[in-house]
């Protein structure tokens, strides 16, 4: 496990598992440096780029349709700049509940992207509100990678997948 991921797990474990809801965890851990967009608001948008900021193993299990995996530990700003040319285009970042995506969203803002939003509640909230997720073959799935057993308490719908 790489250092940033280890640090993230230690901080998250310390602060959030006494909290029992996604809103309470986000209130505790996020700085609100990247504006939130709710699942309902996102579903009303017609044109946007969706970036999954989870690790590839999580993305392979399931992700939002049409999402591009950019990772967290291996986020490559040079690659992003080469792919996303229009810095005014709407970009929505997400992760499990919205913590890692806020950090990647901050990096995108520093790269000059003007319209970056963080999906409130991430893929967990997306699935908890009965929306479609797909696997690496683009086949609909109810399996959701929940990062670990502790984080799985925030997923109310779907099949929880995690490593012990």
PEBEL-V160397 format. One line per field, one symbol per residue. ss: DSSP state (H for helix, E for strand, L for the rest). phi: phi as a letter, one per 40 degrees, with the letter a starting at -180 (. if undefined). psi: psi as a letter, one per 20 degrees, with the letter a starting at -180 (. if undefined). Layout:
BEGIN
ss=???
phi=???
psi=???
END
This chain:
BEGIN
ss=LLHHHHHHHHHHHHHHLLLLLHHHHHHHHLLLLLLEELHHHHHHLLLLEEEELLLHHHHHHLEELLLEELLLLLLLHHHHHHHLLLLLLLEEEELLLLLHHHHHHHHHHHLLLLLEEEELLHHHHHHHLLLLEELLLLLEELEEELLLLLHHHHLLLLEEELLL
phi=.cddcccdcccccccbcccbbddcccccbccgcbdcbcdccccccbbabbbccccdccdccaacdgcbcbgbcbdbcccccccccccbccbbbaacbhccccccdcccccchccbbbbccgfcccdccbgccbbcccgbdaccbcbgaccccccccbhccbacc
psi=pqghgggggggggghiiiqjqghhghhhhqikippqprggggiiqhorpopojrqhhghhgqrqpjqppirfhkpohggghhgnhoiiqpppqrbgijghhgghggggghijphmpqpooibhghghhkkqpqqaijkppqippojgrgghiiiohqrppprq.
END
